[in-house]
Amino acid sequence: MDETLNSLLRGEAAQQVLGPPHGKLAEYVLCDPELGWNLRNEVAHGTVRPDALSSTRVLLVWLLLIRVTCFTATTSPAGGQA
């Protein structure tokens, strides 16, 4: 339960659901300051600067969110029937 968003995105389950390209984009935009923007951390801790929220960055966050909400489950959890 002490997983970070970075480690969750790199995990096998997330990679299967998101696919590697989408997982890397989400990690770049939201998580890892060594790779990209780290917007999740900045927004969550209230350290985001207004100039960091350019229209391009906000659009990418919205696109990530919309893409995740479009996923549908193909199997039910715990081996049940779908």
C-alpha positions as CSV (number, residue, x, y, z in Angstrom):
1,M,0.0,0.0,0.0
2,D,3.0,2.3,0.1
3,E,3.4,2.3,-3.7
4,T,4.1,5.6,-5.4
5,L,2.5,6.5,-8.7
6,N,5.8,6.0,-10.4
7,S,6.1,2.4,-9.2
8,L,2.5,1.7,-10.0
9,L,2.9,2.9,-13.6
10,R,5.9,0.8,-14.0
11,G,4.2,-2.3,-12.6
12,E,3.0,-5.2,-14.8
13,A,-0.7,-4.6,-14.2
14,A,-0.5,-0.9,-15.3
15,Q,1.6,-1.9,-18.3
16,Q,-1.0,-4.4,-19.4
17,V,-3.8,-2.0,-19.0
18,L,-2.2,1.2,-20.3
19,G,0.4,-0.2,-22.6
20,P,4.0,0.9,-22.5
21,P,3.7,4.1,-24.6
22,H,0.8,5.4,-22.5
23,G,2.4,4.4,-19.3
24,K,5.6,6.3,-20.2
25,L,3.6,9.4,-21.2
26,A,1.7,9.3,-17.9
27,E,5.0,8.9,-16.0
28,Y,6.6,11.8,-18.0
29,V,3.7,14.2,-17.4
30,L,2.8,13.3,-13.8
31,C,5.6,11.6,-12.0
32,D,9.2,11.6,-12.5
33,P,11.1,14.9,-12.1
34,E,14.2,13.3,-13.7
35,L,12.2,12.5,-16.8
36,G,9.6,15.2,-17.2
37,W,7.2,17.6,-15.5
38,N,6.2,15.9,-12.2
39,L,2.9,17.8,-12.2
40,R,1.1,15.3,-9.8
41,N,3.6,16.0,-7.1
42,E,3.6,19.8,-7.6
43,V,-0.3,20.0,-7.6
44,A,-0.7,17.6,-4.7
45,H,1.8,19.5,-2.5
46,G,0.7,23.0,-3.6
47,T,4.1,23.9,-5.1
48,V,3.0,24.2,-8.7
49,R,3.8,27.6,-10.2
50,P,1.1,29.2,-12.4
51,D,3.6,29.3,-15.4
52,A,3.9,25.5,-15.1
53,L,0.3,25.1,-16.0
54,S,0.6,26.1,-19.6
55,S,-2.3,25.2,-22.0
56,T,-0.2,22.5,-23.5
57,R,0.5,20.8,-20.2
58,V,-3.2,21.1,-19.0
59,L,-4.3,19.6,-22.4
60,L,-1.9,16.6,-21.9
61,V,-3.2,16.0,-18.4
62,W,-6.8,16.1,-19.7
63,L,-6.0,13.7,-22.6
64,L,-4.4,11.3,-20.1
65,L,-7.5,11.4,-17.9
66,I,-9.9,11.0,-20.8
67,R,-7.9,8.0,-22.2
68,V,-7.9,6.3,-18.8
69,T,-11.7,6.7,-18.5
70,C,-12.2,5.1,-21.8
71,F,-10.7,1.7,-20.8
72,T,-13.1,-1.2,-20.2
73,A,-12.5,-4.3,-18.2
74,T,-12.4,-7.5,-20.3
75,T,-12.3,-9.9,-17.4
76,S,-13.6,-9.8,-13.9
77,P,-11.3,-9.9,-10.8
78,A,-10.5,-13.0,-8.9
79,G,-11.0,-15.3,-11.9
80,G,-14.8,-14.9,-12.0
81,Q,-16.7,-14.8,-15.2
82,A,-17.1,-11.6,-17.1
